[in-house]
């Protein structure tokens, strides 16, 4: 029996949600899994179609974490649990150490959520919570080094697994074909519209690339705080015919567009306290044979082998983005990089990743 306690879980959308779903389903091959997750308006249908045993915790957010902690403690006391997994330091914070000693415990870290000044009250809370876990699992080498500097101990790197590729239906293929048309080359980004994802600089780079690649098409999938600003920038740069902003899409539509694209572009930067801890989106793109352009500041180096499956560049430097894309697109170099990326992505299959967790139990 395995236990999962998570603040992030489908049907809510997002990278963390996909990670915890993938981990839960991968554990099913090694025994029953009990999931304690947040309530969601669309959870009933999802839970009924899942092979997981899911308990949803509702109520005001300020009280929810205590209710969930009590349910987790009760379950650990009443059942023989081989290992327990927590998606966030706040998920393990209210579980007593003596109760966790009944099981092997893992707490995942991702970078942003532990980024508090050394010695601050939040830093002390993070360290106290993570000290309860047998294993603190960092999503990349970058996150491990970052965590150690903040005082975290017993950090092990296990890169996230990837839920892709999945089969694409004909309707979604036709949808993607209509979006891209006869464009070439075809660029894509799938992410929240956050400042650190560098959508603004990508748009300005697209403007500069059009003289060399007049049939270029760039598709951005995702929503977020920067949405209106990016629409205004697209209009200002007169890119309406070359840039498609898709704020909402189905999973099938998303992967169909990924599959029909040529290059995935997301040269992330550091914005305030936020940095890319890993970048599962790069691996998702790689699983469809697409190379990626990522940033140099975070954990993207674990998700992109620069020069082999894509390139890393300075997302703050328009010239660097331009030169990197030019190098990738010229002479269809992206095809060779994409073939390498597809092979590389196989190392991130959940079948392989879950064995790393099981070996620690």
C-alpha positions in Angstrom: 0.0 0.0 0.0 1.2 3.5 -0.9 -0.1 6.9 0.2 -0.1 10.1 -1.7 -0.9 13.5 0.0 -1.1 16.3 -2.6 -2.2 19.9 -3.0 -2.1 19.4 -6.8 -4.1 16.7 -8.6 -6.3 16.3 -11.7 -8.8 17.3 -12.9 -7.1 20.6 -12.1 -4.7 21.4 -14.9 -0.9 22.0 -14.6 2.5 20.4 -14.5 2.4 19.5 -10.8 -1.0 17.9 -11.3 0.4 15.8 -14.1 3.4 14.9 -12.0 1.4 13.6 -9.1 -1.0 11.8 -11.3 1.8 10.1 -13.1 3.5 9.1 -9.8 0.3 7.7 -8.4 -0.5 5.7 -11.5 3.1 4.4 -11.8 2.9 3.2 -8.1 -0.2 1.2 -9.0 2.0 -1.3 -10.7 3.7 -2.0 -7.3 0.6 -2.1 -5.0 -2.6 -0.3 -4.1 -2.5 3.5 -3.9 -4.5 5.8 -1.6 -4.6 9.5 -2.6 -5.7 12.4 -0.4 -6.3 15.4 -2.7 -8.0 18.8 -2.8 -11.7 19.0 -3.7 -12.5 20.1 -7.3 -15.8 20.9 -9.0 -15.1 18.3 -11.8 -13.5 15.7 -9.5 -16.5 13.3 -9.4 -16.2 12.2 -13.0 -12.4 12.0 -12.9 -12.4 9.9 -9.7 -15.0 7.5 -11.0 -12.9 6.8 -14.1 -9.7 6.4 -12.2 -8.1 3.2 -10.9 -6.9 5.2 -7.8 -8.6 5.2 -4.5 -9.0 9.0 -4.0 -10.3 10.9 -1.0 -11.1 14.6 -1.7 -10.8 17.2 1.1 -13.1 20.2 0.9 -13.8 23.2 3.0 -12.1 26.6 3.5 -8.5 26.5 2.4 -7.2 27.7 5.7 -8.6 24.6 7.5 -8.2 22.2 4.6 -4.6 21.4 5.3 -5.3 20.4 8.9 -8.3 18.2 7.8 -6.2 16.5 5.2 -3.3 16.0 7.7 -5.7 14.4 10.2 -7.0 12.0 7.5 -3.4 11.1 6.5 -2.4 10.5 10.1 -5.4 8.3 10.7 -4.7 6.3 7.6 -1.1 5.8 8.5 -2.0 4.6 12.0 -4.6 2.2 10.8 -2.9 0.7 7.7 0.4 -0.9 6.8 1.8 1.6 4.3 5.1 0.9 2.5 5.8 4.4 1.5 4.1 7.9 1.7 4.6 10.7 -0.8 4.0 14.4 -0.3 4.0 16.9 -3.1 5.0 19.9 -1.1 6.6 20.8 2.3 3.2 22.1 3.4 1.7 18.7 2.8 4.0 17.0 5.3 4.3 19.9 7.8 1.4 18.9 10.0 2.3 15.2 10.1 4.1 14.2 13.3 7.5 12.5 12.9 6.6 9.5 15.1 3.7 8.7 12.8 5.8 9.0 9.6 8.3 6.5 11.2 5.7 3.8 10.3 6.5 4.3 6.6 9.2 5.4 4.2 8.4 9.0 3.5 9.2 11.1 0.4 8.7 14.9 0.1 9.1 16.4 -3.4 10.7 19.9 -3.9 10.5 21.9 -7.1 12.5 25.2 -6.3 10.1 28.1 -6.1 8.2 26.9 -3.0 11.3 26.6 -0.9 12.9 29.9 -2.0 12.9 31.8 1.3 15.8 33.7 2.8 18.0 31.6 5.1 17.1 32.2 8.7 13.6 33.6 7.9 10.5 32.2 9.6 9.4 30.5 6.3 12.8 29.0 5.7 12.8 27.6 9.2 9.3 26.1 8.6 10.5 24.6 5.3 13.6 23.0 6.9 11.6 21.6 9.9 8.9 20.1 7.6 11.4 18.6 5.2 13.5 17.1 8.0 10.6 14.8 8.8 10.9 13.0 5.4 13.3 10.1 4.9 13.9 11.4 1.4 13.7 14.9 0.0 13.3 14.4 -3.8 14.5 17.3 -6.0 13.2 17.5 -9.6 16.7 18.5 -11.0 20.3 18.9 -10.1 19.7 22.7 -10.0 16.9 22.3 -7.4 19.1 20.0 -5.3 22.0 22.5 -5.2 19.6 25.3 -4.6 18.0 23.4 -1.7 21.3 22.6 -0.1 22.3 26.3 -0.1 19.0 27.0 1.8 19.9 24.3 4.4 17.9 21.3 3.2 19.5 18.0 4.0 19.2 14.4 2.5 18.3 15.6 -1.0 18.1 13.1 -3.8 17.5 13.9 -7.5 14.8 12.1 -9.3 13.7 13.8 -12.5 9.9 13.8 -13.1 8.4 11.1 -15.3 6.5 11.9 -18.4 2.9 10.9 -19.2 3.4 11.2 -22.9 3.1 10.3 -25.8 -0.5 9.5 -25.9 -2.5 8.5 -29.0 -4.0 11.4 -30.9 -7.5 11.1 -32.4 -8.4 12.2 -35.9 -10.5 15.2 -34.8 -7.5 16.6 -32.9 -5.2 16.0 -35.8 -7.5 18.0 -38.1 -7.8 20.8 -35.6 -4.0 21.1 -35.4 -3.7 21.0 -39.2 -6.2 23.9 -39.5 -4.2 25.9 -36.9 -0.8 25.5 -38.6 -2.1 25.3 -42.2 0.9 25.2 -44.6 3.2 27.1 -42.3 6.9 26.2 -42.1 8.7 26.3 -39.7 6.2 25.7 -36.9 7.1 26.8 -33.4 5.1 26.1 -30.2 5.1 26.9 -26.5 2.9 25.1 -24.0 2.9 26.8 -20.6 1.2 29.3 -18.3 1.5 32.9 -19.5 3.9 34.0 -16.7 6.6 36.6 -17.1 9.4 34.1 -16.4 8.4 32.0 -19.4 9.7 34.8 -21.8 6.7 34.8 -24.2 7.3 38.5 -24.7 10.9 38.0 -25.9 9.8 35.1 -28.1 7.2 37.3 -29.8 9.9 39.9 -30.5 12.2 37.3 -31.8 9.5 36.0 -34.1 9.2 39.5 -35.6 12.9 39.4 -36.4 12.8 35.9 -37.9 10.0 36.6 -40.3 12.2 38.1 -43.1 14.1 34.8 -43.2 11.1 32.6 -42.6 8.0 34.4 -44.0 5.8 31.3 -43.6 6.7 30.8 -39.9 3.9 30.1 -37.5 4.1 30.3 -33.7 1.4 28.8 -31.5 1.2 29.6 -27.8 -1.0 27.3 -25.7 -1.9 28.4 -22.1 -3.4 31.1 -20.0 -2.2 33.4 -17.3 -1.5 36.9 -16.0 0.5 37.9 -19.1 -2.3 37.1 -21.6 -3.6 40.6 -22.3 -0.2 42.1 -22.4 0.9 39.5 -25.0 -2.2 40.1 -27.1 -1.4 43.8 -27.2 2.3 43.1 -28.1 1.2 40.8 -30.9 -1.0 43.6 -32.3 1.7 46.2 -31.9 4.2 43.9 -33.7 1.6 43.1 -36.4 2.0 39.4 -35.8 -1.7 38.4 -36.0 -1.1 36.3 -39.1 2.0 34.6 -37.7 1.2 34.1 -34.0 -1.8 32.1 -32.6 -2.6 32.6 -28.9 -4.7 29.7 -27.6 -5.8 30.3 -24.0 -7.8 27.1 -23.6 -7.4 23.7 -25.3 -8.2 20.1 -24.7 -5.5 17.6 -23.9 -6.0 16.1 -27.4 -5.7 19.5 -29.1 -2.6 20.3 -27.2 -0.7 17.1 -28.1 -1.9 17.2 -31.7 -0.4 20.7 -32.0 2.8 19.5 -30.3 3.0 16.5 -32.7 2.6 18.7 -35.8 5.1 21.4 -34.6 8.8 21.5 -35.4 10.4 23.2 -32.3 9.3 23.8 -28.7 10.3 27.3 -27.5 10.4 28.3 -23.8 13.7 30.2 -22.8 12.7 30.8 -19.2 14.3 33.4 -17.0 14.4 34.3 -13.3 11.4 36.5 -12.4 11.2 37.7 -8.8 11.6 34.5 -6.8 10.4 32.2 -9.6 12.7 30.0 -11.7 12.2 26.9 -13.8 13.0 24.0 -11.5 13.0 21.4 -14.3 10.6 21.8 -17.2 8.5 18.7 -17.9 7.1 20.5 -20.9 10.5 20.0 -22.7 10.2 16.2 -22.1 6.6 16.2 -23.3 7.7 17.9 -26.5 10.6 15.4 -26.8 8.3 12.5 -26.5 6.8 13.7 -29.8 10.2 14.0 -31.4 10.5 17.8 -31.0 13.7 19.6 -29.9 13.4 22.4 -27.4 14.9 25.9 -26.8 15.1 26.5 -23.0 16.7 28.9 -20.6 20.0 28.8 -18.9 19.0 29.8 -15.4 17.2 26.9 -13.8 16.9 23.1 -14.1 16.4 23.0 -17.8 19.8 21.4 -18.2 18.3 18.1 -16.9 15.5 18.3 -19.5 17.5 19.5 -22.5 20.9 18.2 -23.6 22.1 21.4 -25.2 23.4 20.8 -28.7 21.9 17.3 -28.8 18.2 17.5 -28.1 17.8 21.3 -28.4 19.6 24.3 -27.0 19.8 26.4 -23.9 20.1 30.2 -24.3 19.7 33.4 -22.3 16.0 34.2 -22.3 16.7 37.8 -21.4 18.9 38.3 -24.5 16.9 38.8 -27.7 20.0 38.3 -29.9 20.7 35.0 -28.1 17.1 33.7 -28.7 17.3 34.8 -32.3 20.7 33.1 -33.0 19.6 30.0 -31.2 16.4 29.7 -33.2 18.2 30.5 -36.4 20.7 27.8 -35.8 17.9 25.3 -35.0 15.8 26.2 -38.0 18.5 26.5 -40.7 18.9 23.5 -43.0 16.1 21.7 -41.0 18.6 21.1 -38.2 15.5 20.6 -35.9 14.8 17.2 -37.5 18.1 15.7 -36.3 17.7 17.3 -32.9 14.1 16.0 -32.7 15.2 12.5 -33.4 17.7 12.7 -30.5 15.0 14.3 -28.3 12.7 11.4 -28.9 15.3 8.8 -27.9 16.2 11.0 -24.8 12.6 11.2 -23.7 12.5 7.4 -23.2 14.6 7.8 -20.0 11.7 9.7 -18.5 9.0 7.1 -18.9 7.3 6.4 -15.6 8.2 2.8 -15.9 11.8 3.8 -15.5 11.3 6.7 -13.1 9.2 4.8 -10.6 12.0 2.1 -10.2 14.2 4.9 -8.8 11.6 5.5 -6.0 11.0 1.8 -5.4 14.7 1.2 -5.0 14.8 3.6 -2.0 11.9 1.9 -0.1 
